[in-house]
């Protein structure tokens, strides 16, 4: 295996995650300025400003599997770069909340599709020994994008007065254009070429570029696995009884990911900090601490995922979630102070980076067979984004200091998330299988046969 080439192609595809992370969090810096500019109500702000990109993400993740299966991984990777670029310019130049929301929605579509196609592509060009680390690079780039977004928001605060937020959003066009150019150089997935196009010649050429020792034997194994399992491709097939187990696995790993509260905390980090008594600029700076912690512990997750395995990391993360979220709830309930709150939030971020952050995209990309991997990835990603959108939509109603349900003390929100992570721990212990070090074809036989 040509590890350098594998790493290069994987990192290019994973750069879609960098733009994903940047776009997801950059809105946190524009949150309050847009409220002040357009005088939005909590419900309007939650739906049209903060969660509109996430509703686009839901649409992108639901329907992203279809073009990924029909037109191929590479073409879709390229188109999401173009979508990101248009969204960045449009959001930055918007003159009213409706136009702004439309371009945020478009960018969300790009995020949703990227969460389908990038992990799928990387998992299909990787080996069983490296698959965890390679696919987890997508998550690393998400986290890196989050950190850069926090840094960008911090340094652009005060850059152009009331137009600061426009620069915060518009700067995303730079990495979007760079990514679009770079993705042109990657080849198509050999597994897609075999399962959908039946183009064994091109598939062999890609495998030989990757340095596969016996490309003919590898292709023969792919073809035989497809014939042996008698699996059909398409949307209808994954809702058959044979896929019941993998569908439930994809659903619950995505469901628990968002019921940890991760997007709630990332989207509203500055506001949460301000609620604890920090000034606006200071709260933005502490958001950088959150991004930095996320990046450091994502490295830890990358190192451990192919050593300890997916199940072990999610077990460790669940314990960290329960402890840290309980501490955050306690900090708000007792008014323990901003330092204790920040420490608790950083522990939460570390638990997420090592647990769900490292595992979710790897796990979903592994458990579905070649013929339906993109459709299955689409299902898991759509569950993830549906709950992310719902949580982001209703948050202003709970968090708003004057009109929110919990008033100035949001401790019940974090207590709820801690309870959900206790349920995740139980699910991990009793229901989640280990997938590390097993080929995609062997996983296919194991999980589908058990359905």
N, C-alpha and C positions, 0 to 999 in steps of 0.2 A: 504493500500500500504506500503510495506517494503521500506521506503525511503533510508535506509542505503545500502541495496542491489541494489536498482535502481541506486543510486549514484555511487556505486562501479563498476557496469557493464558499466554504461554510461561513467565513467572516463577512463576505460580501452579502450573502443572503441574510445573515444576522443583522446587518446594518439597518434593515427594515425595522428591527426592534429598537435601534437607537432613535429613529424618527418617531416611532410609536411612543417610547418613553418620554421624549422631549415634548411631543404634542399633548400627551396625556396630562402632564403636570404644569406646563407653561401657563395654563389658564389660571392657576392659583395666584400668579402675580397680577393678573388682569381682573381678578374677582371684584375687589373693592372699587378700583377706578371705574369699572363699567357700571357698578351699582350707582356710584355718584354721578356718572355722566348721563345715564339714561333713566335714573330713578326707578329702577325695576322693583316690583314687589317680590316677596320671598318665593311664591309659587312660580311667577314668570321667570325670575332669575334662576331658580333651580332647573326649570324645564328648558327654556330657550338659551340661556347663557352657559350654565355649568354642565348640564347633562346632554345637550344637543349633540355634541361630538360622540357621546357614548351611544345615543340612539342610532347614529350613523354607523357606529362600530357594530351594533347589534345586527343591522341590515347587512353590513359587509361580511360579518362572520357567518350569518345564516346562509347567504347566497354565494359566499366566496369559494365554497367547495366545488360548485358546478364549473365555473371557468377553469379552475385549477385542474380538474379532471379532464375536461374537454380540450382545452387549448394548451395545457402544459404548465409546468411550474415556472419556467423561465419567463414566458410572456407575461404572466400575471405579476411576477416580481417586478418587471419593468413598469407595468402600468400603475402599480401602487406608488412608485416614485413620482410619476407624473401627477397623480392625484394629490399627493402630499404637497407638491410645489404649488399647484393652483390654489389649494386650500390656504397655504401660508400667506400668499400675496392677498388673496381675497379677504381673509379675516383681518389682516392688518389695515386694509384700506376701507373697510366697511364704515358706512356713515349712519347706520341705524341698526337696532338689535336684530331685525329680521334678516337683513342681508348678512350680518355677522353670523347669525345662527345657521344660515344656509351653507356658508363656506366651512364652518365648524363641522356641520353634518357631513359634508363631502370629505373632509379630512378624517372623520370618524370611519367612513366607509373604507378608506385606505388602511386604517389601523385594523379594522375587523378582518379584512382580506389578508393582511400581512400575518395575523395571528393564525391563519389557516395555512397559507402557502409556505412561509419561511420554515417553521418547524418540520413540515412535511418534507420539503426539499432536503433539508439537512439530514434528517433521519434516513432518507433513502440513499444518500451517497456515503454514509458513515459505516464503520464496522461495528460489530457488537461491543468490542472493548472500548471504543471511543465515542459511541453514539450519545451517551449521557453528557459528556463534556461538550461535544460539538453542538448538540441541540440546545444545551444550557447556555451556550454563547449568545443565543437569541435573547434569553433572559438577562444575561450580563449587559448586552447592548441596551436593553430596555432601562436597566438600572443606571447605566452610564448616561443615557439620554436624560433620565430624571435628574441626575446630579448636575449635568450641564444646564438643564432648564432652570434649576434653582439658582445656580451661579449666574446665569444670564439675567434672570429676573432681578437678582441682587445688584448686579453692576449696572443694569439699565435703569434702576430706580433713581430718578432725578436726572436722567440723561436728557429728556426732552419734555419735562413738565407733564402736562395733561396727556401728552401723546406717548408717554413711556410704554404703556401697554401695547401700543401698535408695533413698536420696535421689538418688544418681547415676543410677539406672535410672528412678526414678519421674518425674523432672523432664521426661522426654521426652513426657509426656502434654500438656504446655502447647503446644508447637508442633504436635502432632498434632491437637489440637482446633482451633487457629487455621487450620491447613491445610484441615481438613474443611469449615469454614465458607466459606473463600475459594473453594474449588473449585466450590461451587454456582453461582458467577457466570459460569463459563466456558461457552462453547457446545460443541456436538459438533463433531468433525472433519468438514469438508466432504467430504474424500476418502472417509471412511467412509460418509457419507450417500449419496454417489454409488455407491460400489462394493458396499455391502451392503444399504442400505435403498432404493436407487433413488429417493431423495427429492431431486429436483433443485431443488425450490422452497426447501427449508430450506438446502440447500447453497449456493444462490445468495445467500440472505439473509446467511449467515455470511461469504461472500466479500465481499459489499458492505459489511458491517461492517468487514472488514479493509481495505477501500479498494481492492480489486482493480479495475483500470481497466475491464476488460470481463469481468464475471463470466460472462456467457453463453458467450463464446468459451472461457473457462477450463474451464467445465463440459463444453463440447463436446469439448475436447481430451482431458479425462479419459475420457469415454465412448468416443471414437474409439480411444484408446490401449488400452482394455480389449478392444474388439472386434478391433482389429488383431492383438494378441498372442494372442488366443484362450486366455487363461489362466484356469484354474479356481481357486476358493478352497478352503480346507480343509487339514487336516493332511496327507492323503495326497498332495496335489499337490506339496508342496515336496520330497518324496523321489523325484520323477520325474527322469528324466535331464536335462530342460531346466534344472533348478535346481542341477545339480551344481556349477557354478563358484561361485555365491553361497553355497552351503552350505559349501564348503571355505573360502571367504574368512571367513565368520562363525565357523566352527570355529577357525581358526588365530589370528584376532585375539583371540578370547576365551581360547583355550588359552595363548597367550603372555602375555596380561595377568596371569594368575595365576602362571605359572611364572617371573615376574619376582621373586616373593616379596613383593609389595606388601601383601597381607592378612596374611601372616606377620609382617611388620615392624610394621604398624599395630596388630594385635591384641596383640602381645607386646612393644611398644616399651618399657614400663617395666621388664619383666624383662630385656630385652636390655641396657638401660642399667645396671641393677643388676649384671648379669654383668660389666660393664666397671668396676665399682667405685664406682658412684654410690649414694647412699642412696635410700630409697624416695621421699621427698618430692622430692628433687633430680631423680630419674629422671622423675617425673611432670611436673616443670617443663620438663625437656628434651623431653618428649613434646609440649609446647606449641610448642616451637621447630620440631618436625617438622610440626605442624599449620599453623603460620604460614608456613613455607616452601612447603608444599603449596598454600596459598591464593594466595600471591604468584605462584608460577609457573603456577598455573592461569589467572590473569589473562593471563600471557604466552601460554599456549596458546590462550585465547579470542581474543586479538588476532591471532594468527598463522594460525589454522586456515583461515580463508577467504582468506588472503593467500598463504601458502606451500603450503597444501594438506595433506591427511591423510597422504599417503605421505611427504612431506618431514619432517613432525613426528615420525612414527614412526621414520624413519631417524635423526634427531637424538637422539630418546629412546633408541634402541637403543645408540648409542655411549656415551651417558651412563650407561646401565644397566651395560654391560660394565665401564666404568672404575670406577664407584662400588662395585659389588658386589665387584669384585676388591680394592678398597681395604678394604672391610669385612672380607673374609676375611683379608687381610693383617694388619689391626689385631688381630683375635682370635688369629691364628697367632703373631704376634710380641709380643703383649701391648703394643701400641704406645701404649695409654693412652686414656682416655675422650674427650679432646678430639679426637684424630684420628678415633676411631670416630664421634663425633657429626658431625664435618664430612663424613665419608664417607656417613653416613646421610642427611644433608641434601642432598648431591649426588644421591644415589639418588632422594630424594623429588622434587627439582627435575626430574630426567630423566623420572620417571613423569608428573608433572603436565603437562609440555610434550608428552610422547609419548603413551603408552597412555591416560593419564587423560583427555586432551583428545579423543582419537580414537575410542576403542572404541564408545561409545554412538552417536556421530554416524555412524560408518561402518556399523554393523550396521543402523541405522534407514534408511539410504539405499539399500542394495543389493537389497532385496527389493521386488517390485512391490506396488501398492496392495492387490490382492486377498488377498495372503498376508503383508503386512508384519508384522502382529502375531504371526502364527505363526512367521515367520522371526526376528523379534526374540526371541520366546520360545526358539527353538532356540539362538541365540547366547548369550542370557543364561543359559540352563540350563548350557551348556558352561562358561561363566565361573564359575558358582556351584558346580557339581559339583567342579571342581578347587580352588576356594576352600575348600570344606568338607573335602575330603580333606587338603589341606595343614594346615588348622587342627586337624583331628582328630589327625594323627600328630605334630604339632609337639612336644607335651609329652614324647613318647617320645624325641625327639632332644634337646630343650632342657633337660630336667630335670637339675639339677646333680648329683644323687645317683644316680639310676637311668637317666638318659638314655644313649643309645647313644654320644654323643660326649662324655659327661661334662661337665666344666666349660668345654670349649672347642668351640664350635659352628662353627668356621671352615669345615668341609666343606659345611655347608648353603649358605653364601653363595657358595662356589666353584661349587656345582652350579647355583645361580640364574644366575651370570655365564655359565656355559656355555650355558644355555638361551637367554639373550639374544643370544649369538652366532648361534644358530640363527634367532632372530627377525630379526636383521639380514639374514641370507641370504634369508629368506622375503620381507621387505619389498622388497629390491632386485630379486628375480626374479619375484615372483608377485603383489604387491599393486598394484591399479590406482589411479589418482587419480580422485576423485569430486567435487572442488570445482567449484562454479559450473555444474553440470549439473543440469537439472530431473529430478525423480524419474521422470517418464515416459520421458525420454531415457535415463537410466541403466537403466531397465527394459528398453528395446529393446536397448541395448548389451550388458548383462551376460547377459540371458536368451538372446539370439540367439547369443552366443558359447559358451553351455553345450554 
